Amino acid sequence: MTHFGDFLQDLALVMCVAAITTVIFHWLKQPTVLGYLLAGLILGPHVPLPLFAHEDTVRTMSELGVILVMFSIGLEFSIEKFIKVLPTAGLTNLIELSLMTWLGYTAGRLMGWTSLESLFTGAIVSLASTMIASKALTDRRTDPQLMRVIIGILVVQDMASVLLVAVLTPLAEGVHLSFMGLTMTAGNLLGFLGLLFGLGYLIIPRVIRAVVALRSPETLLVTTVGLCFAMALLAQKGGYSVALGAFLAGMLVAESGATATIDRLIHPLRDMFAAVFFVSVGMLVDPAVLLNHWGAVLILSFLVIAGQTLTVSVGTFLSGRPLKTALQSAMALTQIGEFSFIIAQIGVSHGAIGGFLYDVTVAVSVVTAFTTPLLLKASEPFSRFVDSHLPKPLQTFTALYGSWLEGLRMGKQEETVWRRSRRQVLLIILDAFCLAAIIITTAATLKRWLPQLENQLHLPSVGGKALLIGAGLALSVPFFLGIIRGAKTLGSLIASAAIRPGKDGQVDLGLAPRRALTLALQLGVLFAIGFPLLAFTQPFLPFGYSPVVFAVLLTLLGVVFWKSTVDLQGHLQAGAQMVAEALSSHAPKNQEVLLEEINSVVPGIGAPSSIVIQPGSPAAGKTLAELNLRSLTGASVIALTRGGDRHLMPAGKELVQAGDTLVLVGTQEAVGMAKDLLRVAH
């Protein structure tokens, strides 16, 4: 009875204090998650107030919140939707996880921490929080399409987090993790998930459909929650995250077709326990830690916010999303959370890292949890600011890049291109693996076997070291060049499928956009291979080499890419002139057919589409800068015709009048959104 009394007291304290703080934050028009964190600080053991909840009890309840939130997220992801977002989310996570791990490691070393502490720091700052991000998105009623992009990234990241935890655990125990051990770990994870998912797919959708037929909401709620916790328990027994099991349960329940009904039933229960989760995070905050390690907390908080914004936006954009979506997705993921706590706890419990790092992790999590809703709120104006301040060639590139990849997908060539490029992808991965093996082997030999080698060969100290480094460089060069050649070949292959070359003997009018797309794809391939290689080899090498290599390569690639965007700007200018001249001499009813013909003659200008501004349109009387179409929709205006006047690549100060014809380029979705904004409201 005493135990139940303590539990009831903790639950009453959490709910009542959270209710008061969230009412205050709602009145102040601030995100409710901040109120939950403040409630946790008030109830925690580190603040001298006469209110105290037992941390173990609250943490247990918070685990229920994690499970129910992940289950709800899974409900939004059927198998078909998950497969659809996997390429985008996979590329984004590959770039984000590897680069953030490297940045975190570098920051740790600069702060004087050990190599192992720095490695754990890199892993900690690379993982965003599904709970914090999803709560912030729900509070703002985010656009469903943007929500799917963000949740897709988080889901793939959670799967990668399980593997990361499995890799770091033996390192914390002092065990040398071999390539074979890493392969076995990944294989076990995939095998377990495949078995769990396969059996669940045969059972869960059928069970849910049978229960739905009973037309009893109470029975349906109990059944779905029971299945959710059962899958979470199976995942935990398998040595993996309960969140991953709950997410799989949600995906399988979604296959029953009763998603809307189940989500409506589970929503209040999910929100209650999610609130407890955020209270539990707030209880971990120790103000003394913030004072003792305020420098590290500020540095890592800045690294999380700036690094996640950069890496996620680059990865999301390269995978074909508009710049606005890429930036908004990135700013929604500027925090650390659940898996970061787990990784820090593993390191501390095995004595691999100092106890201070767990406290710093909690402090950074709380700081970034506070800033996430504010950054998400600022993401749309920030994306407009970035877009408006990009150099004109880059604005042109960002407007057309998505339309090129869209053309590749809509032309039903994606499967064919994948078959043709599969061998090249495998060769690039093999070259990267061999390069990493040579670098690590050379570094290990220098560290462990150099004295014995010098004695056997009777070499001077400097001579033996130079010999080994020279041999390592000589062996690395073929594989390094193989990656560069492979990236170029792969980029050219995909770009040629998206923007077809001219026939033999004819002028290749699509050369400029194809070159820009090829270079962008090359950069994407090099990022996807180079960043993991950088992160993987950094701990084995003397600190300081990788930032220099990274800066030099990035500068060289940036210069070449900039030149290609300048050429693209000239190409689009010529295309805009042809479009404007043609529109001035043809009837409006033939304009769309005419634009299709022009696109076949001047490829790579994004399938232009025109719209005539009608009297009463919200665009009439406004400048293009005031309309801000590119930032709002992703579509760009490349020409404006008014009677016999033609304005090519119009600047923002150009005034739009009724009767004007605007020519838009971009993806079909972007152009459609722009047209909706320009039409007369009914």
C-alpha positions as CSV (number, residue, x, y, z in Angstrom):
1,M,0.0,0.0,0.0
2,T,2.9,2.3,0.8
3,H,4.4,1.7,-2.7
4,F,1.0,2.5,-4.3
5,G,0.8,5.6,-2.2
6,D,4.2,6.8,-3.4
7,F,3.2,6.1,-7.0
8,L,0.0,8.0,-6.6
9,Q,1.8,10.9,-5.0
10,D,4.3,11.1,-7.8
11,L,1.6,10.9,-10.5
12,A,-0.4,13.6,-8.8
13,L,2.6,15.9,-8.4
14,V,3.7,15.5,-12.0
15,M,0.2,16.0,-13.5
16,C,-0.7,19.0,-11.3
17,V,2.6,20.9,-11.6
18,A,2.7,20.2,-15.3
19,A,-0.8,21.5,-15.7
20,I,0.1,24.8,-14.0
21,T,3.3,25.3,-16.0
22,T,1.7,24.5,-19.3
23,V,-1.3,26.8,-18.6
24,I,1.3,29.6,-18.0
25,F,3.2,28.8,-21.1
26,H,0.0,28.6,-23.2
27,W,-1.0,32.0,-21.8
28,L,2.4,33.3,-22.8
29,K,1.9,31.7,-26.3
30,Q,5.0,29.5,-25.9
31,P,5.3,25.8,-26.7
32,T,3.8,23.5,-24.0
33,V,6.9,21.3,-24.1
34,L,8.8,24.1,-22.3
35,G,6.2,24.0,-19.6
36,Y,6.8,20.3,-19.1
37,L,10.5,20.8,-18.8
38,L,10.0,23.6,-16.2
39,A,7.7,21.3,-14.2
40,G,10.4,18.6,-14.2
41,L,13.0,21.1,-13.0
42,I,10.6,22.1,-10.1
43,L,10.0,18.5,-9.2
44,G,13.6,17.3,-9.5
45,P,16.1,16.7,-6.7
46,H,18.4,19.6,-7.7
47,V,16.1,22.5,-6.9
48,P,15.4,23.4,-3.2
49,L,11.6,23.4,-3.4
50,P,9.3,21.4,-1.1
51,L,8.0,19.4,-4.0
52,F,9.8,16.2,-5.0
53,A,8.8,13.2,-7.2
54,H,10.7,10.0,-7.2
55,E,12.9,9.9,-10.3
56,D,12.6,6.1,-10.9
57,T,8.8,6.2,-10.8
58,V,8.6,9.2,-13.2
59,R,11.2,7.5,-15.5
60,T,9.1,4.4,-15.7
61,M,6.0,6.3,-16.6
62,S,8.0,8.3,-19.2
63,E,9.0,5.0,-20.9
64,L,5.3,4.5,-21.5
65,G,5.2,7.9,-23.2
66,V,8.1,6.9,-25.5
67,I,6.3,3.7,-26.5
68,L,3.0,5.3,-27.2
69,V,4.4,8.2,-29.2
70,M,6.5,5.9,-31.3
71,F,3.4,3.7,-31.9
72,S,1.5,6.8,-33.0
73,I,4.3,7.7,-35.4
74,G,4.3,4.2,-36.8
75,L,0.5,4.5,-37.5
76,E,1.4,7.3,-40.0
77,F,3.8,5.1,-41.8
78,S,2.5,2.2,-43.8
79,I,5.0,-0.1,-45.4
80,E,4.5,1.7,-48.8
81,K,5.1,5.1,-47.2
82,F,8.2,3.9,-45.4
83,I,9.8,2.5,-48.5
84,K,9.0,5.7,-50.3
85,V,10.8,7.9,-47.8
86,L,13.7,5.5,-47.3
87,P,16.0,6.8,-50.1
88,T,15.6,10.4,-49.0
89,A,15.9,9.6,-45.3
90,G,18.8,7.2,-45.9
91,L,20.9,9.7,-47.7
92,T,20.2,12.4,-45.2
93,N,21.1,10.2,-42.3
94,L,24.3,9.0,-43.9
95,I,25.5,12.5,-44.3
96,E,24.1,13.8,-41.0
97,L,25.3,11.0,-38.7
98,S,28.8,10.8,-40.1
99,L,29.5,14.5,-40.3
100,M,27.9,15.2,-36.8
101,T,30.0,12.3,-35.3
102,W,33.1,13.8,-36.8
103,L,32.2,17.3,-35.6
104,G,31.4,16.1,-32.1
105,Y,34.7,14.1,-32.0
106,T,36.7,17.2,-33.1
107,A,34.9,19.4,-30.5
108,G,35.7,16.9,-27.8
109,R,39.4,16.8,-28.7
110,L,39.6,20.6,-28.9
111,M,38.2,20.7,-25.3
112,G,40.9,18.4,-24.1
113,W,38.9,15.2,-23.7
114,T,40.2,11.7,-24.4
115,S,39.8,10.0,-27.8
116,L,37.1,7.7,-26.4
117,E,35.2,10.5,-24.6
118,S,35.4,12.5,-27.9
119,L,34.1,9.5,-29.8
120,F,31.1,9.2,-27.4
121,T,30.5,12.9,-27.7
122,G,30.3,12.6,-31.5
123,A,27.7,9.8,-31.2
124,I,25.7,11.8,-28.6
125,V,25.4,15.0,-30.6
126,S,24.6,13.1,-33.9
127,L,21.2,11.8,-32.7
128,A,18.1,13.9,-32.7
129,S,15.1,13.3,-30.4
130,T,12.0,11.7,-31.8
131,M,10.0,12.7,-28.8
132,I,11.0,16.4,-28.7
133,A,10.8,16.9,-32.5
134,S,7.4,15.2,-32.8
135,K,5.9,17.1,-29.9
136,A,7.1,20.4,-31.4
137,L,5.7,19.5,-34.8
138,T,2.4,18.5,-33.3
139,D,2.1,21.7,-31.3
140,R,2.7,23.8,-34.5
141,R,0.3,21.7,-36.6
142,T,3.0,21.2,-39.2
143,D,2.2,20.5,-42.9
144,P,1.6,16.7,-43.2
145,Q,4.1,16.4,-46.1
146,L,6.9,18.1,-44.1
147,M,6.0,16.0,-41.1
148,R,6.4,12.8,-43.2
149,V,9.9,13.9,-44.3
150,I,11.0,14.7,-40.8
151,I,9.5,11.5,-39.2
152,G,11.1,9.5,-42.0
153,I,14.5,10.9,-41.2
154,L,13.9,10.2,-37.4
155,V,12.7,6.6,-38.0
156,V,15.8,5.6,-40.1
157,Q,18.0,7.4,-37.5
158,D,16.4,5.4,-34.7
159,M,17.3,2.2,-36.6
160,A,20.9,3.4,-37.1
161,S,21.0,4.4,-33.4
162,V,20.4,0.8,-32.4
163,L,23.4,-0.3,-34.4
164,L,25.5,2.6,-33.0
165,V,24.6,1.5,-29.4
166,A,25.6,-2.0,-30.3
167,V,29.0,-0.8,-31.6
168,L,29.8,1.6,-28.7
169,T,28.9,-0.9,-25.9
170,P,32.0,-3.2,-26.6
171,L,34.2,-0.2,-27.1
172,A,33.1,1.1,-23.6
173,E,34.0,-2.4,-22.2
174,G,37.4,-2.1,-23.7
175,V,36.8,-4.8,-26.4
176,H,38.4,-4.2,-29.8
177,L,35.6,-4.2,-32.3
178,S,36.6,-5.8,-35.6
179,F,35.0,-5.4,-39.0
180,M,33.6,-9.0,-38.7
181,G,32.0,-8.1,-35.3
182,L,30.4,-5.0,-36.8
183,T,29.0,-7.0,-39.7
184,M,27.6,-9.6,-37.3
185,T,26.0,-6.9,-35.2
186,A,24.3,-5.3,-38.2
187,G,23.2,-8.7,-39.5
188,N,21.7,-9.7,-36.1
189,L,19.8,-6.4,-36.1
190,L,18.4,-6.8,-39.6
191,G,17.6,-10.5,-38.9
192,F,15.7,-9.7,-35.7
193,L,13.7,-6.9,-37.2
194,G,12.9,-9.0,-40.3
195,L,11.7,-11.9,-38.1
196,L,9.7,-9.6,-35.9
197,F,8.2,-7.7,-38.8
198,G,7.5,-10.8,-40.9
199,L,5.6,-12.6,-38.1
200,G,3.8,-9.4,-37.1
201,Y,2.7,-8.8,-40.7
202,L,1.0,-12.2,-40.8
203,I,-0.8,-11.7,-37.5
204,I,-1.4,-8.1,-36.4
205,P,-3.4,-6.6,-39.4
206,R,-5.7,-9.6,-39.4
207,V,-6.3,-9.3,-35.6
208,I,-7.0,-5.6,-35.8
209,R,-9.5,-6.0,-38.7
210,A,-11.3,-8.7,-36.7
211,V,-11.5,-6.4,-33.7
212,V,-12.7,-3.5,-35.8
213,A,-15.6,-5.6,-37.0
214,L,-16.8,-5.9,-33.4
215,R,-17.6,-2.2,-33.5
216,S,-16.4,-1.7,-29.9
217,P,-14.0,1.3,-29.4
218,E,-13.1,0.0,-25.9
219,T,-12.0,-3.4,-27.2
220,L,-10.1,-1.9,-30.1
221,L,-8.2,0.5,-27.8
222,V,-7.2,-2.3,-25.4
223,T,-6.2,-4.6,-28.2
224,T,-4.0,-2.1,-30.0
225,V,-2.3,-0.9,-26.8
226,G,-1.7,-4.5,-25.8
227,L,-0.1,-5.3,-29.2
228,C,2.0,-2.1,-29.0
229,F,3.4,-3.1,-25.6
230,A,3.9,-6.7,-26.7
231,M,6.0,-5.6,-29.7
232,A,8.0,-3.2,-27.5
233,L,8.6,-6.0,-25.0
234,L,9.8,-8.4,-27.7
235,A,12.2,-5.7,-29.0
236,Q,13.6,-5.2,-25.5
237,K,14.0,-8.9,-24.9
238,G,16.0,-9.0,-28.2
239,G,18.4,-6.4,-26.8
240,Y,17.0,-3.5,-28.8
241,S,15.0,-0.3,-28.2
242,V,11.4,-0.4,-27.0
243,A,10.8,2.6,-29.2
244,L,11.8,0.5,-32.3
245,G,9.4,-2.3,-31.4
246,A,6.5,0.2,-30.8
247,F,7.2,1.9,-34.1
248,L,7.0,-1.5,-35.9
249,A,3.8,-2.2,-34.1
250,G,2.3,1.1,-35.4
251,M,3.4,0.3,-39.0
252,L,1.8,-3.1,-38.8
253,V,-1.5,-1.8,-37.3
254,A,-1.6,0.8,-40.1
255,E,-1.8,-2.1,-42.6
256,S,-5.2,-2.9,-41.2
257,G,-6.7,0.3,-42.7
258,A,-8.1,1.5,-39.4
259,T,-5.4,4.1,-38.7
260,A,-7.8,7.1,-38.3
261,T,-10.0,5.4,-35.7
262,I,-7.1,4.0,-33.7
263,D,-5.2,7.3,-33.6
264,R,-8.3,9.1,-32.4
265,L,-8.7,6.5,-29.5
266,I,-5.0,6.5,-28.5
267,H,-4.4,10.2,-28.8
268,P,-5.3,11.3,-25.2
269,L,-3.4,8.4,-23.6
270,R,-0.3,9.2,-25.7
271,D,-0.4,12.9,-24.8
272,M,-0.6,12.2,-21.1
273,F,2.4,9.9,-20.9
274,A,4.4,12.0,-23.4
275,A,4.0,14.9,-20.9
276,V,5.5,12.7,-18.2
277,F,8.4,12.0,-20.5
278,F,9.3,15.7,-20.8
279,V,8.9,16.2,-17.1
280,S,11.3,13.3,-16.5
281,V,13.9,15.0,-18.7
282,G,13.5,18.3,-16.8
283,M,14.0,16.4,-13.5
284,L,17.5,15.5,-14.7
285,V,18.7,19.1,-14.9
286,D,21.3,20.0,-12.3
287,P,21.9,23.8,-12.3
288,A,25.3,23.1,-10.7
289,V,26.4,21.2,-13.8
290,L,25.5,24.1,-16.0
291,L,27.7,26.3,-13.8
292,N,30.7,23.9,-13.7
293,H,30.6,22.9,-17.4
294,W,28.8,25.9,-19.0
295,G,31.5,26.2,-21.7
296,A,31.1,22.6,-22.9
297,V,27.3,22.9,-22.7
298,L,27.3,26.0,-24.8
299,I,29.8,24.6,-27.4
300,L,27.9,21.4,-27.8
301,S,24.5,23.1,-27.9
302,F,25.7,25.4,-30.7
303,L,27.3,22.4,-32.5
304,V,24.0,20.5,-32.4
305,I,21.9,23.5,-33.6
306,A,24.3,24.7,-36.3
307,G,25.6,21.2,-37.3
308,Q,22.1,19.6,-37.6
309,T,20.8,22.6,-39.6
310,L,23.7,22.3,-42.0
311,T,23.9,18.5,-42.4
312,V,20.2,17.7,-42.5
313,S,19.4,20.5,-44.9
314,V,22.3,19.5,-47.3
315,G,21.3,15.8,-47.2
316,T,17.5,16.5,-47.6
317,F,18.1,18.9,-50.5
318,L,20.5,16.5,-52.3
319,S,17.8,13.8,-52.1
320,G,15.5,16.0,-54.1
321,R,13.5,18.0,-51.6
322,P,13.0,21.8,-52.1
323,L,15.3,24.1,-50.2
324,K,12.5,25.4,-48.0
325,T,11.6,21.8,-47.0
326,A,15.2,20.9,-46.4
327,L,15.8,23.9,-44.1
328,Q,12.6,23.4,-42.2
329,S,13.3,19.7,-41.7
330,A,16.8,20.5,-40.4
331,M,15.6,23.1,-37.9
332,A,13.1,20.6,-36.5
333,L,15.9,18.2,-35.6
334,T,18.2,20.6,-33.7
335,Q,18.2,18.7,-30.5
336,I,19.4,15.5,-28.8
337,G,17.4,13.1,-26.8
338,E,16.6,9.5,-25.8
339,F,19.4,7.6,-27.5
340,S,22.0,10.2,-26.6
341,F,21.1,9.5,-22.9
342,I,21.5,5.8,-23.5
343,I,24.9,6.2,-25.1
344,A,26.2,8.5,-22.4
345,Q,24.9,6.1,-19.7
346,I,26.8,3.2,-21.4
347,G,30.0,5.1,-21.4
348,V,29.7,6.2,-17.8
349,S,28.6,2.8,-16.4
350,H,31.6,1.1,-18.0
351,G,34.0,3.8,-16.9
352,A,34.9,4.6,-20.5
353,I,34.0,8.3,-20.0
354,G,33.9,10.7,-17.1
355,G,30.6,11.1,-15.3
356,F,30.6,14.8,-16.2
357,L,29.7,13.9,-19.8
358,Y,26.3,12.4,-18.8
359,D,25.5,15.6,-17.0
360,V,26.6,17.7,-20.0
361,T,24.5,15.5,-22.2
362,V,21.4,16.1,-20.1
363,A,22.1,19.9,-20.0
364,V,22.6,20.0,-23.8
365,S,19.3,18.0,-24.3
366,V,17.4,20.5,-22.1
367,V,18.9,23.6,-23.8
368,T,18.1,22.2,-27.3
369,A,14.7,21.1,-26.2
370,F,14.0,24.7,-25.2
371,T,15.3,26.0,-28.5
372,T,13.7,23.5,-30.9
373,P,10.2,25.0,-30.8
374,L,11.6,28.5,-31.2
375,L,13.8,27.4,-34.2
376,L,10.9,25.5,-35.7
377,K,8.8,28.6,-35.5
378,A,11.6,30.6,-37.1
379,S,12.3,28.0,-39.8
380,E,9.9,29.5,-42.4
381,P,11.2,33.1,-42.2
382,F,14.8,31.8,-42.0
383,S,14.3,29.7,-45.2
384,R,12.9,32.8,-46.9
385,F,16.0,34.8,-45.7
386,V,18.4,32.2,-47.0
387,D,16.7,31.9,-50.3
388,S,16.6,35.6,-50.9
389,H,20.3,36.1,-50.0
390,L,21.6,33.2,-52.2
391,P,23.6,34.4,-55.2
392,K,21.5,34.3,-58.4
393,P,23.2,31.3,-59.9
394,L,22.5,29.2,-56.7
395,Q,18.9,30.4,-56.7
396,T,18.6,29.1,-60.2
397,F,20.1,25.8,-59.3
398,T,17.9,25.3,-56.2
399,A,14.8,26.0,-58.3
400,L,15.7,23.5,-61.1
401,Y,17.5,20.7,-59.1
402,G,14.3,19.2,-57.8
403,S,12.6,19.3,-61.2
404,W,15.5,17.4,-62.8
405,L,15.2,14.5,-60.3
406,E,11.4,14.7,-60.6
407,G,11.7,14.3,-64.3
408,L,13.8,11.2,-63.8
409,R,11.2,9.6,-61.5
410,M,8.2,10.6,-63.6
411,G,9.9,9.3,-66.7
412,K,9.8,5.8,-65.2
413,Q,13.5,5.5,-65.7
414,E,14.4,5.3,-62.0
415,E,14.5,1.5,-62.0
416,T,16.5,1.3,-65.2
417,V,19.0,3.8,-63.9
418,W,19.4,1.9,-60.7
419,R,20.1,-1.4,-62.6
420,R,22.7,0.4,-64.7
421,S,24.3,2.2,-61.8
422,R,24.2,-0.7,-59.3
423,R,27.6,-2.0,-60.2
424,Q,29.2,1.4,-60.0
425,V,27.7,1.9,-56.5
426,L,29.1,-1.4,-55.3
427,L,32.6,-0.5,-56.7
428,I,32.5,2.9,-54.9
429,I,31.6,1.2,-51.6
430,L,34.3,-1.4,-52.1
431,D,36.9,1.3,-52.9
432,A,35.9,3.2,-49.7
433,F,36.1,0.1,-47.6
434,C,39.6,-0.7,-48.9
435,L,40.7,2.9,-48.4
436,A,39.5,2.8,-44.8
437,A,41.2,-0.6,-44.2
438,I,44.5,0.8,-45.5
439,I,44.3,4.0,-43.4
440,I,43.4,2.1,-40.2
441,T,46.0,-0.6,-40.8
442,T,48.8,1.9,-41.4
443,A,47.8,3.9,-38.3
444,A,47.7,0.7,-36.2
445,T,51.1,-0.4,-37.5
446,L,52.6,2.9,-36.7
447,K,51.3,2.8,-33.2
448,R,51.9,-0.9,-32.3
449,W,54.5,-2.5,-34.6
450,L,56.8,0.3,-35.7
451,P,59.6,-0.4,-33.1
452,Q,59.7,-4.1,-34.0
453,L,59.7,-3.2,-37.7
454,E,62.6,-0.8,-37.2
455,N,64.6,-3.4,-35.3
456,Q,64.1,-6.1,-37.8
457,L,64.9,-3.9,-40.8
458,H,67.6,-1.9,-39.0
459,L,65.9,1.4,-40.0
460,P,66.2,4.8,-38.2
461,S,63.2,6.0,-36.4
462,V,62.3,8.7,-38.9
463,G,63.0,6.4,-41.8
464,G,60.7,3.6,-40.6
465,K,57.8,6.0,-40.0
466,A,58.3,7.6,-43.4
467,L,58.4,4.2,-45.1
468,L,55.2,3.1,-43.6
469,I,53.4,6.4,-44.3
470,G,54.7,6.4,-47.9
471,A,53.5,2.8,-48.4
472,G,50.1,3.6,-46.9
473,L,49.7,6.6,-49.2
474,A,50.9,4.6,-52.3
475,L,48.3,1.9,-51.6
476,S,45.6,4.4,-50.9
477,V,45.9,6.4,-54.1
478,P,44.3,3.9,-56.5
479,F,41.2,3.5,-54.2
480,F,41.0,7.2,-53.6
481,L,41.0,7.9,-57.4
482,G,38.5,5.0,-57.8
483,I,36.1,6.8,-55.6
484,I,36.5,10.1,-57.5
485,R,36.1,8.3,-60.9
486,G,33.1,6.3,-59.6
487,A,31.4,9.4,-58.3
488,K,31.9,11.1,-61.7
489,T,30.6,8.1,-63.6
490,L,27.6,7.7,-61.4
491,G,26.7,11.4,-61.5
492,S,27.1,11.4,-65.3
493,L,24.9,8.3,-65.7
494,I,22.0,9.7,-63.6
495,A,22.3,13.2,-65.1
496,S,22.2,11.8,-68.7
497,A,19.0,9.9,-67.8
498,A,17.4,13.1,-66.3
499,I,18.5,15.5,-69.1
500,R,19.1,13.5,-72.2
501,P,22.1,14.5,-74.5
502,G,21.5,15.7,-78.0
503,K,21.8,13.3,-81.0
504,D,25.1,12.8,-82.6
505,G,26.1,15.7,-84.8
506,Q,23.7,18.1,-83.1
507,V,24.5,20.9,-80.7
508,D,24.0,19.7,-77.1
509,L,21.7,22.3,-75.7
510,G,21.3,20.5,-72.4
511,L,25.0,20.5,-71.7
512,A,25.0,23.3,-69.0
513,P,22.2,21.9,-66.8
514,R,23.5,18.3,-67.2
515,R,26.9,19.4,-66.1
516,A,25.5,21.2,-63.0
517,L,23.4,18.2,-62.2
518,T,26.4,15.9,-62.7
519,L,28.5,17.9,-60.3
520,A,25.7,18.1,-57.7
521,L,25.3,14.3,-57.8
522,Q,29.1,13.9,-57.6
523,L,29.1,16.1,-54.5
524,G,26.3,14.0,-53.1
525,V,28.1,10.8,-53.7
526,L,31.4,12.1,-52.2
527,F,29.5,13.4,-49.2
528,A,27.7,10.1,-48.7
529,I,31.1,8.2,-48.9
530,G,33.6,10.8,-47.7
531,F,31.8,11.8,-44.5
532,P,31.4,8.3,-43.1
533,L,35.1,7.6,-44.1
534,L,36.1,10.7,-42.3
535,A,34.2,9.8,-39.2
536,F,35.3,6.2,-39.2
537,T,39.0,6.8,-39.6
538,Q,39.4,9.9,-37.5
539,P,39.9,8.1,-34.1
540,F,42.7,6.0,-35.5
541,L,44.8,8.9,-36.8
542,P,46.6,11.9,-35.3
543,F,44.1,14.6,-34.5
544,G,44.1,17.5,-36.9
545,Y,44.6,15.9,-40.3
546,S,41.0,15.5,-41.3
547,P,39.8,19.1,-40.9
548,V,42.6,20.2,-43.3
549,V,41.8,17.4,-45.9
550,F,38.1,18.2,-45.6
551,A,38.5,21.9,-46.1
552,V,40.8,21.5,-49.1
553,L,38.5,19.0,-50.9
554,L,35.4,21.1,-50.1
555,T,37.0,24.2,-51.5
556,L,38.1,22.6,-54.7
557,L,34.7,21.0,-55.3
558,G,33.0,24.3,-54.4
559,V,34.9,26.3,-57.0
560,V,34.1,23.8,-59.8
561,F,30.4,23.6,-58.7
562,W,30.2,27.4,-58.6
563,K,31.4,27.7,-62.2
564,S,28.8,25.2,-63.3
565,T,26.0,27.2,-61.7
566,V,27.2,30.3,-63.5
567,D,27.0,28.4,-66.8
568,L,23.5,27.2,-65.8
569,Q,22.4,30.8,-65.2
570,G,23.3,31.7,-68.8
571,H,21.5,28.6,-70.1
572,L,18.3,29.5,-68.3
573,Q,18.6,33.1,-69.5
574,A,18.7,31.8,-73.1
575,G,15.7,29.5,-72.4
576,A,13.8,32.4,-70.8
577,Q,14.3,34.5,-73.9
578,M,13.1,31.8,-76.2
579,V,10.0,31.3,-74.0
580,A,9.2,35.0,-73.8
581,E,9.5,35.5,-77.6
582,A,7.3,32.5,-78.3
583,L,4.6,33.6,-75.8
584,S,4.5,37.1,-77.3
585,S,3.6,35.7,-80.7
586,H,1.1,32.9,-79.9
587,A,-2.4,32.8,-78.6
588,P,-2.8,32.1,-74.9
589,K,-4.7,28.9,-75.5
590,N,-1.6,27.4,-77.2
591,Q,0.9,28.5,-74.5
592,E,1.2,25.2,-72.6
593,V,1.7,23.2,-75.7
594,L,4.2,25.7,-76.9
595,L,6.1,25.5,-73.6
596,E,6.4,21.7,-73.9
597,E,7.9,22.1,-77.3
598,I,10.4,24.6,-76.1
599,N,11.4,22.4,-73.3
600,S,12.2,19.6,-75.7
601,V,14.4,22.1,-77.7
602,V,16.1,23.7,-74.7
603,P,16.2,20.8,-72.1
604,G,16.9,21.3,-68.4
605,I,14.9,24.4,-67.7
606,G,12.4,22.7,-65.5
607,A,9.3,22.1,-67.7
608,P,8.2,25.8,-67.8
609,S,4.5,26.6,-67.2
610,S,2.7,29.9,-67.7
611,I,-0.2,31.7,-66.0
612,V,-2.0,34.9,-66.9
613,I,-2.6,37.2,-64.0
614,Q,-6.3,38.0,-63.8
615,P,-7.9,41.1,-62.4
616,G,-8.5,40.6,-58.6
617,S,-5.5,38.2,-58.3
618,P,-3.6,38.6,-55.0
619,A,-0.5,39.1,-57.2
620,A,-1.8,42.2,-59.0
621,G,-0.1,45.4,-57.8
622,K,2.6,43.6,-55.9
623,T,6.3,43.2,-56.7
624,L,7.8,39.7,-57.2
625,A,9.8,40.3,-54.0
626,E,6.5,40.8,-52.1
627,L,5.0,37.7,-53.7
628,N,8.2,35.7,-52.7
629,L,7.0,32.7,-54.7
630,R,10.3,30.8,-54.7
631,S,10.6,30.9,-50.9
632,L,6.9,30.0,-50.4
633,T,6.6,27.3,-53.0
634,G,10.0,26.5,-54.6
635,A,8.9,27.7,-58.0
636,S,10.8,30.6,-59.8
637,V,9.6,33.2,-62.3
638,I,12.0,33.1,-65.3
639,A,10.0,35.5,-67.6
640,L,7.3,38.1,-67.4
641,T,5.5,39.3,-70.6
642,R,3.3,42.3,-70.8
643,G,2.0,42.9,-74.3
644,G,5.1,43.3,-76.5
645,D,7.4,43.8,-73.5
646,R,9.5,40.9,-72.3
647,H,11.3,40.8,-68.9
648,L,13.8,37.9,-68.7
649,M,14.8,36.6,-65.2
650,P,12.9,39.5,-63.6
651,A,14.3,41.0,-60.4
652,G,12.3,41.3,-57.2
653,K,11.4,44.9,-57.8
654,E,9.4,44.0,-60.9
655,L,5.7,45.0,-60.4
656,V,3.1,42.4,-61.4
657,Q,0.0,43.8,-63.2
658,A,-3.3,42.2,-64.3
659,G,-2.9,40.8,-67.8
660,D,0.8,39.9,-67.3
661,T,1.9,36.4,-68.2
662,L,4.3,34.8,-65.7
663,V,6.5,31.8,-66.7
664,L,7.3,29.5,-63.8
665,V,9.8,26.7,-63.5
666,G,10.2,24.1,-60.7
667,T,8.8,20.8,-59.7
668,Q,5.1,20.1,-60.6
669,E,4.1,20.4,-57.0
670,A,6.0,23.8,-56.7
671,V,4.5,25.2,-59.9
672,G,1.0,24.0,-58.8
673,M,1.4,25.7,-55.4
674,A,2.6,28.9,-57.1
675,K,-0.4,29.0,-59.5
676,D,-2.8,28.5,-56.6
677,L,-1.3,31.6,-54.9
678,L,-1.6,33.6,-58.1
679,R,-5.2,32.7,-59.0
680,V,-8.2,34.8,-58.0
681,A,-9.7,33.6,-54.8
682,H,-13.3,32.4,-55.0
